């Protein structure tokens, strides 16, 4: 089952059209997204660390923290999962361990980046990258560690912000030669820069669409015309959830009740089905005692 999900994503990448992957960060977001027919889901590091630990995405979560979330989300959904693997959580042996662990946990692709440890969110300041040769070795080890080529390696570089676009492009070429399947140039700062990236590479490109981030959020048609094959929306879910929670909690705080809450709430009956209560009720009926 796990390899079939990876094969599904690998085959989808060979077909035309944009793969739009929503960011998921817990089982509520994952199960809602899983019902909607996406080609892939994206386990966002920022959202996962925030929801699980209540901490910023700044290298504070461990491999153990994250691989357990990969397993939980992948095992509870049918859609192929792209999972954020940060820097691989250490040196080359750690990268090998991380790739094997994420694949075993059920991910269909892993994203690895070239930041110095501790890493930081790609749309926040003060990020630094490791030397290019060290980053290339990590991608080469990652490609060798997987058990099947259907498990995809996404190589991300954060060099644009600190070293400029030319260095980011140079690293991208090196990552592809090292065995990366998908290239992720993080934080281009204009549509023109995105176009340059698209013209430079004859390989699947990933665009990181963060509302309020450094990169312009573009339409599906614009992304395709610029040469992108995958667009992840890591923050959309938790930003929407945060706004909704703030609104309903503010109503309760102000009025002491939700009787006058005007925004839509998820149906309680539908939420019961989403969480699998129908199986529980059927089980209870089957095993009920006289």
ABEGO torsion letter per residue (X at the ends): XAAAAAAAAAAAAABBEBBBBBBBABAAAAAAAAAAGBABBBBBAAAAAAAAAGBBBAGABBAAAAAAAAAAAAAABABBBBBBAEAGGEBAAAAAAAAAAAAAAGBABBBBBABBOBBBBAABBGBBBBBAAAAAAAAAAAAAABABAABBBBBBBAAAAAAEAAAAAAAAAAAAAAGBABBBBBGBABAAAAAAAAAABBBBBBBBBBBGBABBBBBAAAAAAAGBABBBBAAAAAAAAAAAAAAAAAAAAAAGBAAABABBBBBAAAAAAAAGAAAAAAAAAAABBX
